[in-house]
Amino acid sequence: MKRIVLILVVIAVLAMVPVAVFADLGIGAAAFYKSPILLGQPVDIDNLNVNQFSFGGDIRFKLGWFQAEGLLLYAVGDVNSLNAYLDAGVALDLVILRLSLGAGPNFTYNFGNSPPVQAGLNAKVGADVMLGQISFGLSYIMALNIDNGINIKTSSGLLGVNVTFWMQ
């Protein structure tokens, strides 16, 4: 079993070499807030607190109109957690604006008494202002429930900002 995992890791690394050579690579930082605002839920100002924030790192590969992204966030709250969002999708450049739409799996590792590992699906929309090698962006991540079709009404969302440094 260890041999198969090692072979898969080597193949994945070798497959990434052409992507790393020809793609734009972006590395940055992100901050997200668990937001009911875009879901049509009432906003209670008294419930806004620091326990709704997540902070972390962001890495992106962009090749033509295709973009793959990995976002790792540390969430502080009733249960502290480490959340990984892996998305693939389209990113279109319009002058200095980059619009992106992607979807993929997300994984959560909870610290404390909650179930330690959780997995799900997410969709992400974003807009970045490209200023040379630096971009400033706004993103919204929503969890997807696909038990009986895609159900966005029961999804929770994260509204966030990011700063990304691009190596072209």
N, C-alpha and C positions, 0 to 999 in steps of 0.2 A: 504493500500500500504506500509506504514512504517513497518507494522508487517511482510510482505512478505520479504522486504529487510533485516530486522533484522534476520529472520530465515535463509535466504541465507548466510548472513555473518557468523552466528554461524556454519552452515554446512561447509562453506569453511574453517573456522579456525579449526574445528574438523578434517577435511580431511587433513589438513597440519600437524597435530601432528605426524602421522606415518612417513611422509616424513622428518620432522625435526629430528626425532629420528634416522632414518636409513640412511639418505642421508648426503652427504658432503655439508656443507654450506660455501659459499665464499662471502666475502664482500670486496669491493674495490673501487678504484677511476679510472676514465677514462677520456681521452682527445681525441677528434676527430676533424678532419679537413675535410671540404667539398672538396672532391677531384675529379677532372675530369681525373686524371692520368690513372686509371684502366678502364675507359670507352672508351678509344680511342679518346678522344677529345684533341685538341691541348692545350698545357700548355703555358699560358702567365705569365711570371715571374712578370710582373708589377701588375697583379691582385691578387697576393698572399698578404693577409693582415690578421690582427687579427680578422676581422669581419667574417672570415670563420671558426673560432674555436668554439667548444662546450666542456663544462666541466661538470662532474657530478659523480654520484655514480652508482655502479653496484652490484647487488646481484644475486647469482647463487645457485641453488640446483642441485646436481648431484647424481643420484641413478643408479648404474651400468653404462650402456652406455647412459642412458637418462639424458638430462640436460634441466632445465628450467631457464630462465634468465630474469631479469628486469633491464633495463638501463634507468636512468633518467638524461637527459642532459639539461643544460641551454645554449642556443645559443645566442651569441651577434652578431648583424649585423644591417641591415637597419630596421629590425623588430626583437626585442628581443622575444625569445620564450622559453617555457619549453616543452621538447620532451620526451615522454615515449616510449620505445621499449620493447615489451614483446615477447620473443622468446622461442620456445620449439624445441628440436631436439636431435641429437646424438652428443656425445663427446667420442672420443676414445683415450685411453691412450697408448702411445708407448714410453716406457722407461721413459724419463723425458719430453716428448712432448705430449701435449693434443691437438688434432685436433677436431674442432667442426663445426657443420653446423646446422643451425636452421632457422625457419621462424615464423612469427606471426604478430599481429597487432601493429601499432604505432599510438600514439595520440599526437597532438600538441596543445598547448595553446599559442596563440600569444598575446603579449602585444602591445597596440597601436591601429592603425587604420585598421589593417588587419582583415579578418574574425577570430573571437576569437578561435574557436575550429575546428580542422581538424583531419581526421582519414585516415588511409591507411594500407597497408601491406608492410612488409619488409622481406628480407632474410639476414642472417648474416653468414659469415665464419670467423673462427678464429683459431689461433695457440697460445698456451701458453707453456712457459717453466716452468715446475714445479720444484721448488727448496725447498723441504720440505713443510712447511706450507705457503709459498709465491709463487705466480706465476706471471710472467711477460708475457704479451700477446700483440699480434697484431691482429686487427680485421678490417673487411670491411663490412659495412652495405649498402645495396642497396634497394631502394624503388622498389616495384613491381607494375606494372600496369597490371591488369588482365581483362581489358574490352574486348579485342579480343585475349585471350590467354595471356600467360606471356610475357611481353615485357620488356626486360632489356636494350635495346639500348637507350630508352628515360628516363631511371632511373637516379637519382642523387645518388651519393655515399658518404659515410663518411669513411675515413681511420683513424684508431685510435690505441692508445696504452692504456693498462690498467695494474694496479697492483692489485692483489687480495690476500687477507689473508684468508686461509682456516681453518675451524674448523671441524676436522674429529673425 
